[in-house]
Structures are given as C-alpha cells and as structure tokens.
Amino acid sequence: MRSVTGLLALLICLVGPGAITAANAEIGDGALELGLPLDGTAVTDLTETRARPLFAPSRRQLPPPAVPVARPVAVRQPVQPVPLPPPDIQLLGVIAIGGEMTALVSSPGSDRMLRLKSGDHYQGWTATISDLKTLEFQLDGRNRTFRLFEPE
C-alpha cells in the first residue's frame, strides 16, 4: 500500500491534482483496480488451452536430457622412424691437397660428380674420409664404408 501511495504522490506532482480526481471518479469507489492478463478474453478464444490442457493424463513430463556418452579415445602409438638407407654412391677417388682430403663420388643415374669432405652431410649421413682409399658414412651408430678398387 505504501508504494501505491508513493506512486499517487508522484503522479499528482507530474500531472496535477485535477487529473487524479477525474481518474478516481471513473473507478468509482476510490480503490485502485488491477486487471488480470486475460481480462476481456473469451474462453472460446483460448483454443490452444483446450487443445493441450495443462493437467491432462496424456500429457507427460519431458524426458531427462541425454547423458553424453564418452567416446573411446584412440591412442596413437609412436611411429618408429624408418631408418634412412645408406647413400647409393660410387667412390671415384680421394684427393689430398694441403692435408685436407676430398672424396669424389657419383650417384647412379646422375652425370654429376659430388665432392665430399669429412663432416659433410649427404642424404642424412655424415661423411668421414679416413685415408686415400676409404670413405665412410655414419648415421645413428650405423656405418657404411666405400673403398676404391674394392672387388665386387
């Protein structure tokens, strides 16, 4: 009731006392009447309510929400790297100039000649020239040796 009085006081301040007395005269007894949301609506207009009554036995409670099922996670096995094959080359010769040795090699199917020094990398393998007739490649503890004039 206190808020209604405050509202009326605010309304009097804004529109003036004459407007309030006219509104009270229309209501009649002076009491403030509040209308319901469906006042003035005929029951025949409520077709949805009649079609789907709230408390009908055929109306059921909503099913509970579906519980998500945990999918199995595929565990990937670590892929073992495929070991690199040793280089497919032919040792043509070793040149020693000023104490530094250089191996001359060719690759099958190629007309190019390559020069490799100790410590050079070729196809992932590390080259080492040990003497004027030997070229070695190392990779992960594996060795491949090429020699000049080696009988096949």
WOZI-V105294 format. One record per helix or strand of 2 or more residues. SS is the DSSP state (~ for helix, > for strand). FROM is the first residue (numbers start at 1). TO is the last residue. Records with the same first field share a line. If there is no record, write none. Layout:
BEGIN
SS: FROM-TO, FROM-TO
END
This chain:
BEGIN
~: 2-15, 17-27, 43-45, 47-51
>: 89-97, 100-107, 113-117, 121-122, 125-131, 134-139, 142-147
END
